[in-house]
Amino acid sequence: LGERLMSAQKFWEPFEHSIDGFDELVELINKVAITSEKKGRRFAWRGQVNADWPLHSSLYRKFLAGKSKAPDEMEMQRKEGEILANLHRWGLHSPMGRGRLSILNQLAMLQHYGAPTRLVDISLNAWVGVFFAVEKMIYNGVEQFSNADGRIFLVDITDKLINEDNLLREWEDDLHRPWKINNPKIEAKQLHLWETSYFAWKPSSVDQRIFAQNGGFLMGGVPATKKIGNNSFQVPKGTNLSKDGHWKIDELRKFSSLALRPHKFDPNVGAPPVNPVYTFRIKSTLKLEIRRKLENIFGYNHSTIYPDYSGFAGFGIPDMN
């Protein structure tokens, strides 16, 4: 695991910006807002309390535990199918008072309660993303990751939201996995996009936590080598392509469970890059100050970000967690 975390640090470092103070964080978010308005881009945010972690879904992370090689899409789909089949056997696919849930809503509920899924949590609120990067984590009464830098991911989801796509909007209500490899409804082009791009989903705010976090999810297949038309999907090792070269696909899969390309954030750049993710490192020494400001300015703390019983169980009794 330590080797994998070190590798993830090497992966993000060439593209990251370091945040050295709260004012710099405010300036960054303002620049993103201006970029969004001027260039018609839409962004999602994700925070991680340890800057050295890869960007993995929980299901992908379970696959990788103790293994040297990442899973391929077929393995992910096979395990995902087993989990959904077991959910069906337990009768939880059709909760009382709600009727049968779509596949995406089943996965969202599993994600909510901590079961492994391919969904990756995001927020459409920048400051919620910051909260997760500086969050106070307690385990067995001891604070964890207080000395680790936090990381923010800024993902361009322009044209990626299935809610706003006339063809993909029906995924929200589909009772079968739309991305299943042998699904007769899925076209070859869509399947290639599934493994060489990513999608975003903003569920309806019927869940307290999703509403509080302005939450959503990223999803997609395990990164594949080629797009349709034999155009290769490649991720550079650094900002100097001729010097740094590209990551091999097996290496890339250790760093990200989605087909994302890290880029340096530059609001003055011309045409936006393809599948970009931008990343920012928050120094560990800033975490406490930022947490205090988030609570004083926005009222963000564990009780408002996780306003449900499972949230209380996880964070409401810190000395006994």
SVG drawing of the C-alpha trace seen along z (x, -y; Angstrom):
<svg xmlns="http://www.w3.org/2000/svg" viewBox="-45 -36 58 50">
<polyline fill="none" stroke="black" stroke-width="0.4" points="0.0,0.0 2.8,-2.4 4.4,-1.9 1.1,-2.6 0.6,-5.8 4.1,-7.0 3.3,-6.3 0.1,-8.4 2.1,-11.3 4.4,-11.1 1.4,-11.0 -0.3,-14.2 2.8,-16.2 3.8,-17.5 0.3,-19.1 -0.6,-20.3 -0.7,-23.8 0.1,-24.2 -2.3,-26.1 -0.4,-28.1 -3.2,-30.0 -6.9,-30.5 -6.8,-33.7 -5.1,-31.7 -7.9,-29.2 -10.5,-32.0 -8.6,-33.3 -8.5,-29.9 -12.2,-29.4 -12.9,-32.8 -10.7,-32.1 -12.6,-28.8 -15.9,-30.7 -14.6,-33.3 -13.4,-30.5 -16.7,-28.7 -18.7,-31.9 -16.4,-33.2 -15.7,-29.8 -19.0,-28.1 -17.3,-25.3 -18.9,-23.4 -16.8,-21.9 -17.1,-19.4 -15.0,-19.2 -13.6,-16.3 -11.5,-16.5 -9.3,-13.8 -7.7,-14.2 -4.4,-12.6 -2.8,-14.1 -0.9,-10.9 -4.0,-8.8 -5.0,-7.7 -8.3,-8.7 -10.2,-5.4 -13.8,-4.3 -14.3,-2.1 -15.0,1.0 -11.8,0.4 -9.9,-0.1 -11.1,3.2 -9.9,5.0 -6.5,3.4 -6.0,4.2 -3.0,6.5 -2.6,6.9 0.0,5.6 -2.3,5.3 -5.5,3.2 -8.7,4.9 -10.0,4.6 -13.5,3.5 -14.8,7.1 -13.7,7.9 -15.3,4.8 -18.6,5.6 -18.5,9.1 -18.1,8.1 -20.6,5.2 -23.1,7.7 -22.6,10.0 -23.2,7.1 -26.3,6.0 -27.6,9.6 -27.1,9.9 -28.9,6.6 -31.8,8.0 -31.8,11.2 -32.0,9.1 -35.0,7.3 -33.2,3.9 -33.6,3.0 -37.2,2.2 -37.4,0.3 -40.8,-0.1 -42.6,-3.3 -40.2,-3.9 -40.8,-1.1 -38.1,0.5 -34.9,-1.6 -33.0,-2.1 -29.6,-0.7 -28.0,-4.1 -30.1,-4.7 -29.3,-1.3 -25.6,-2.1 -26.1,-5.5 -27.8,-3.9 -25.0,-1.3 -22.4,-4.2 -24.3,-6.1 -24.0,-3.1 -20.4,-2.3 -20.7,0.6 -18.1,0.8 -19.3,-0.7 -17.8,-2.2 -19.2,-5.6 -16.8,-8.4 -18.2,-11.1 -18.1,-14.7 -19.7,-18.0 -20.9,-20.8 -20.0,-23.1 -16.4,-24.2 -16.4,-24.7 -17.8,-21.2 -15.0,-19.8 -12.6,-21.8 -14.3,-20.4 -13.5,-16.9 -9.8,-17.8 -9.4,-19.1 -11.9,-17.0 -11.1,-15.8 -11.0,-12.0 -11.2,-10.0 -10.4,-6.3 -10.4,-4.6 -10.5,-8.0 -7.3,-9.2 -7.2,-11.8 -6.0,-10.4 -4.2,-12.2 -3.7,-15.4 0.0,-15.5 -0.9,-14.6 -1.5,-17.3 -5.0,-17.3 -5.9,-17.3 -8.6,-18.9 -9.6,-17.6 -11.3,-19.9 -13.0,-17.9 -14.4,-19.5 -17.9,-17.9 -19.0,-20.1 -21.0,-17.9 -20.5,-15.0 -23.7,-15.2 -26.1,-12.5 -28.9,-14.5 -28.5,-17.0 -27.9,-14.6 -30.9,-13.7 -29.6,-10.2 -28.1,-9.4 -30.8,-10.9 -32.6,-7.6 -29.8,-6.0 -31.2,-7.5 -34.3,-5.3 -32.7,-2.2 -33.4,1.1 -30.4,2.7 -26.8,1.5 -26.6,-0.7 -22.8,-0.2 -22.9,3.6 -20.6,4.9 -23.2,7.3 -26.1,4.9 -27.7,4.9 -28.8,1.2 -25.2,-0.1 -23.5,-1.1 -19.8,-0.5 -19.1,-4.2 -20.8,-4.5 -18.8,-1.5 -15.5,-3.1 -16.5,-6.3 -17.3,-4.4 -13.7,-3.2 -11.9,-6.3 -13.9,-9.1 -16.1,-9.6 -19.6,-10.7 -21.2,-12.6 -24.5,-12.2 -26.4,-14.6 -29.0,-12.6 -32.3,-14.1 -31.9,-15.6 -34.3,-13.2 -31.4,-12.1 -30.5,-14.4 -26.8,-13.9 -26.8,-14.4 -28.8,-17.6 -26.4,-18.9 -23.3,-18.2 -24.7,-19.3 -23.5,-15.9 -23.1,-13.9 -21.0,-11.1 -18.4,-10.5 -18.5,-7.1 -16.9,-5.4 -15.1,-2.2 -11.6,-1.1 -9.3,-3.3 -8.7,-1.5 -5.9,-2.1 -7.8,-3.1 -10.8,-5.0 -12.9,-4.1 -11.0,-5.0 -7.8,-3.7 -7.0,-7.0 -4.9,-6.1 -5.9,-7.3 -2.7,-8.5 -1.8,-10.4 1.4,-12.4 3.8,-12.0 4.5,-15.7 3.9,-19.0 6.8,-18.6 5.4,-15.8 8.6,-15.3 10.7,-15.0 8.4,-13.2 6.6,-10.7 3.3,-8.9 2.2,-6.5 1.6,-3.0 -2.0,-1.9 -1.2,0.5 0.5,-2.3 -2.3,-4.7 -4.8,-2.3 -3.0,-2.3 -3.5,-6.1 -7.1,-6.5 -10.1,-4.3 -11.4,-6.7 -10.1,-7.9 -9.0,-11.4 -6.0,-13.4 -4.3,-15.6 -3.5,-19.2 -2.1,-22.3 -4.9,-24.7 -4.4,-27.8 -7.5,-30.1 -5.8,-31.9 -5.3,-28.8 -7.3,-28.8 -9.3,-25.7 -10.0,-23.4 -8.1,-20.1 -9.8,-16.7 -11.0,-14.9 -9.1,-17.3 -8.7,-17.0 -6.9,-19.7 -5.4,-19.2 -4.4,-21.4 -2.5,-20.4 -3.5,-21.9 -0.7,-21.9 -1.5,-19.9 -0.7,-23.0 -3.7,-24.8 -6.3,-22.1 -7.4,-23.3 -7.6,-27.0 -9.6,-26.1 -12.0,-23.9 -12.6,-26.7 -13.3,-29.2 -15.6,-26.7 -17.7,-26.4 -17.7,-30.1 -18.5,-31.3 -20.7,-28.5 -21.7,-26.4 -19.9,-23.4 -19.1,-20.6 -19.8,-16.9 -23.4,-17.5 -24.3,-19.6 -22.4,-17.7 -23.6,-14.3 -27.1,-15.1 -28.3,-11.5 -28.0,-8.6 -25.2,-7.0 -23.4,-10.3 -23.9,-10.6 -22.7,-7.0 -19.5,-7.8 -18.8,-11.3 -21.1,-12.1 -19.2,-10.2 -15.6,-10.9 -14.0,-9.6 -15.7,-6.2 -15.2,-5.9"/>
</svg>
